[in-house]
């Protein structure tokens, strides 16, 4: 339970202020405007793909998109400077762009053969850039690296493509169940639901007047797919088998939640921020959302006690992986870049940047009190441990579109769960193969 003030709860501020301060993970990383947001040059200036090679005498280009997160950006700067002090033969140039700008910039760099030596990328994009030849194969480097065995399965899997390793996880996040403790207590519910059936039952009891039992994003966007995939996995299904009994079960469960009034039909247009708005206003008793909402809830101080719990499960336990990975550009400085990435990934070096933005994704950091002293963050670390990546090949954006089209058809009554799943499966199959 989040507590504060005299009665052991976090009390509210102004409602209008609350409604304007919610964020989604993508909002959290996005800057307004387009184009280059800034550049921090650390060491001597350089151009085009860096210079030198191997571990000594190299000038390395580093790209990331933390221009709008000054604490994270400063922590990365400090880590880079520390590495250069320990390795005086290496100079690192860091270029910082907006979230929306990194992907097209990297695509252009790949086409011209001028990829950066080190890049931090959104993990669902990792396989696409590996497929384009932008990233160096790090498999041989990692074969003798003890650190590789420390990562949770999902984060490490997000760096893999066609059996080879193209990166190292940087920071990770996952989604979980937020719940209003006061409403659960008033409804006679002793704790958060642990299964789908408990979720359905609790949702029915909690749906009173203008308060809904459970909300989540079912938007026609990646935010909707980001929410649906854990339901699919929990039902025992996967993207490769959409059209089977498990996918129909997940779709039917969503449909039943809406048809019974546990969730609103408005979820077909709700993003994560809209879901948050309803929850913080006391209009939804439970929601699926991510750890990026924790500081927002702390700041908004809702007039109720709230907490976070693992996803309710069906036949399997699962959450979904978000976050970023380190990668080395496929150029002459791959070995020198690997040395930097390996150093950055060490717990003592990655901890400070992680504390500003995300959660640990390694066994040897999972019990660090810097995170586990906060019960909500500890819950999210547990969800990262069971989180699965969106590693479905370079066509994932098109696959995601087919998935959100599928559940939108079901929720709007355009198609039955069976027909929508069959249609989506037929569209997805060639995208997985290509």
N, C-alpha and C positions, 0 to 999 in steps of 0.2 A: 504494500500500500504506500502511495505517496502521502507524506504527512507534512504538516506545517501549521503554524498559528496555534492558538490556544486550545482548540478542540481536536488537535491531531490531524487536521485536514488542510489541504491547500485551498484557500478561499479565492474567490474570483475577483478579477478586475472588471473594467468596463466591457460590456458585451460587444460593442461595435469595434473596439480595439482588438478583441480576441478574434473576431471574424476576419480581420484583415492581416493577421500575422501568421496564418497557417502556411505550411510549405509542403511540397512534395520533394522526393529525393532529387528529381530532375530540376525542379526549381532551385533546390539547395545548391546545385552545381552550375546553374546557368547564369550568365550575365546578360544584361540588356544590351541591345545593339549587336553589331556584327563586326567581323574583321579582327585584326590583331589587337588584343587587349593590353599587352604589355610584354616587356622582355627584361629579364634579369640576367645580366652578363656576369658570370662568375669566373674570373681568370681572364686570360687573353682572348681577344676577339678572334673569330674564325669564320669560315664560310662553308657552304655546301656539304656535306657528309663528314665533317671533322677531318683531322689529319693524324698521321702517325698510325700506330697499330700495336697490338699486343698490350702488355701491361704498363710499359713505360713510355714517356714522351708523347702521350696521346692528347689531342684536343677533342673532346667529345661534345656532341650536341644533345641536349636533353629537352624534350617537350612534355608539357602537361597542361591541364586546363583549370588550375586552381587560382585563377586570377581574381575571383570574387570571394575567396576564402583566405583572408590575410593571415589568420593564425596558422593554417595549414601551409600556406605559401612560405611564411617565415620559418616554419619548422623544417621544411624541405631545404630552404636556403641554408639553414644552419647545418643540416646534415651534409649537404654538398660541400660546404666550406670545411667541415671537419674531415671529410674524406680527402679533400685536396691537401689539407695540412699534413695528413698522414701519408699521402702519396704525392710528393711535390712534383713528380714528373707528369702528373695528369692535370689537365685543365678542363673544366666543364662549363659549357655555355648553356644556360637554362632559358628557354623561351616559353612564356606563359600565354596561352590563348584562351578565349571563351569556350565554354563547354560545347556549344553548337558548332564552333569553328574547327575543332581539332580533327574531327573525322574527315571533312573535305580537304583540309590542309594535308593530312597524311595520305589521302588518296592521290592528290596531286603530286606529292613528293615521291610516292611509289612509281607513278607514271614517268617521272623524270629521272628516277634513279638517285634521288637525293634525300633518302629517308634519314631521320635523326638516328643517332647511335643508341639513345635510350628514350623510351616513351612510356607514359602511363596512360592506359586506355581502359575504357569501359569494358568490363569482362564479356558481355555478349557480342562485342565487336572483335574479339580476339581471333576467332577462327576465320572470320572474313579476311582480316589482314594477313593472317598466315597463308591463306589460300592465294592471295594476290602476290605473294612473294615479298611482302614488306618486312617480315620479321625473320630474324636469324633462328635457326634450329639450335636449341640449347641442350638437346638430349645428351650429347657426349659430355658437356660441361657438368651437367647435373648428376651424371651417373655416380660420381664419387663424392657428391656433396651431401653431408649428413643432414643438412637442413631440409632437404626435400621430403624426408620421412616425417617431418613434424607437422605438415599441413593437413587440415581437414580434407576429406575426400572431395567435396564439392568445389572449393576454391582451387585446388590443384587441377581438377578435371577441366576447369574453365580455361586453363592455359594450354590444353592438349589439342592437337589436330592430326588426324590420320596416324595416331600412334606415336607422334613425336611431341616434344615439349617446346613450346615457343614463348615461355615466360615464367614469371614467379608471381604469386598473389601479393598484392600490396595491402589493401584494406578491403574488408568485406562487411556486408550487412545482410539482413534477412527480414522477413515479415513475421508478425506474431499477432496474438489476440489481445487487444486492449478491452478492458471492461470497467463498467461503472459499478463499484462495490456497493454503493448505497442502493441502487436499483435492484441489484441481485439480492441484497438483504431484505428489501421490502417485498420482493416476490417470493421469499422463503427459499432461495437457492443458496446452498451452503458454500459454493465455490465455482470457479469458472468451468465450463464444459470441457471434457477431455475427449469426447467422441462426437461424431456427426449427429448421432441420435440425441445425445445430451445437448448439443448445440441447437438442434431443432426444438426440443422440448423446452429448453431455457428461453429460446427466442419467442416461443408462443406465449409463455408466461410473462415475458418482459414487454410484449407489445400491448401497450395500454394507451388509449387516447391518441395523442399526437406523437407518442414515443414509440419508436421501432425497436424490435429486439436485436437486430443485427444488420450491419451495413458493410458493404465492400464495393470496390470499384469494378464495374462491368462495362466500362466505356469501350467504345470502338477505337482502341488505341493499345499501345504496348502496356499501359497501366492496367487495362482490363486483362490482357493476357498474363501479366505479371501476377495477378490475383488468381486467375483460373488454373494455371499450371499446378500449383500445389494441390488443389482439389483433384485434378486428374491423376497426379502421382499417388495421392493418398488412397484413391479408389483402386490402385493397382495397375493403372494404365500409364501410357507414355505417348509422346507425340507420334512415334513411329506406328502406333497401333490404334490411332484415332479411328473410330468406327466400330470398335469392339465394345463388349459389355461394360468395361470399366469407364470408358469415355461417356457412354450413354448414362451410366449411373451418376457421374459427376454433373452432367448437364441436367439430369432429372432432379438432382438435389437442389441445384440453383433454382430451377423452375418452381419446385415445391416451396422453397423459401419465399419467393415472390408471390406465388398464387395464394399462400396462406396468410400473407400480410406480415410475416416476420421481417422481410426486407421490402423496400419500396421499389416500384417499377422504375423510379428515377435513377436507380443505379446504372441503367444503361447509358446515362450521360454523366455519371459521377466519376471524377478522378479522385485520387487519394486526398487532395485538399478538400474536396466537397464532402467526402466521408468524414474527415477530421472535423469540419465545421459542424456537422450534425452531432457528432459525439461530444464535442466540447460544449455545445449548447444544451446538452442533456436530452437531445432528440433521438439518440441511438444509444442503446444500453451496451452494445458490443461493436467492435469494428476490427477489421484487418488493416494493419498499417505497419510502418517501419520505425526504426529507432531515431530517424531524423525528426520524428514528432516529439520525442522526449523533451528536448529543450523548449519546444514551443508550448507544450503542456505546462512545464514548470513556469514559464513566463506568463501564460494565460491564467493560471490559478483558477481552474474551474471550481464551481461550488459543490463539488462532490469528491469523495475519495475514489481513486482509480488505481488500477494496477495492470500488469501485463502477464500473460500466460502463454505457454506454448500453443501452437495450432491444435485445435481438436482434430483427431485423426480418424480414419476409416480403417482400411485393412493395412495401411502402411503409415508411417510417420514421415512428414516432409514439410520443408519450407522452401523458399526460392532464394537463390543467391543474387545479391547485388554487389556493387563495388568495383574496384579497379585492380588491374594487374600491371606489373612491370614487364616490359618487353625490350629486346635489343633489335635495332635495325639491321637489316640484312646487308651489311656493308663490311668494309675492311677493318672496322674497329669492334667487331663482335666480341672478340676475346676481352678487350679492355672494358667494353660495356658490361660483359658478364661479371667481371671483377667488381664493378661498381654496384650492380644489382645484388650480387651475393652479399656484399658488405652491407648494403641498405636493408636487406631482408633480415639481418641478425637482430634478435629481440632488443638488444641494447641500443641499436641505431634506429630501428623503425618505431620504437615506442612513442617518442615525442610527436612525430607526425600523426601517428594513429590516434593519440589522445585527442587531437583536434578535430578528427573527422569520422572515425569509424571504430570497428571492433577487431580484436585479434582473430586470426584464422589459423593459429598454430597451437598444437597441444602444449608446448612449453610456455605459452603466454596466456592460455585460457583461464588459469587460476590467479592471474595477477590482480592484486587488490586494487590497482588503479581502476579496474573495471568492475570486479566482483563485489566491491564494497557498495555498489549500487545494485540492488536486487533486480531492477528492470533491465539494466545492461547485462547482468548475469544471465537473465532469461534469454536475451537476444543472442548472447554467445552460444547458448545451447541450441538455438535455432540455426545459427550459422553452421554448427557442427552437423546438422542433418539437412542443410540446404542443398539443393541441386542446381546446377548451372543450366543456362539456356544454350547448351552446346549442341546445336543441331545443324552445323555447317554454315557455309557462307550465305545461304538463302534464308537465314533465320528471319529477317524482317518480313519477307513474303509469307513465311510460315506463320509468323505471329498474326499477320493480317487475316489469314484463313481461320485461325483459332478465334479471333475476336468476331469475325463474321459469323462463325458457327454459333457461339453462345448468344450473340445478339439476335440471330434468327429465332432461337428458342425462347428467349425472354420476351420478345415482342410478339410471339405467336405466329411468326411467319413459317416455322417448320417445327416438326416434332423433334425431340432429342435424337431419336433413331435416324431420321432423315438428315438432320443437320450434321450429325457425326459422320454418316456415310459420305455425304457430299464433301465435307472437309477432308476426310481421309483420302478421297480420290484426288483432290487438289494438292494435298501435302506430299503424297508419295513421290511424284517426280521432282519436287523441290528438294527432298532429302537425297535423292539420287544424283541431282545435278549440282 
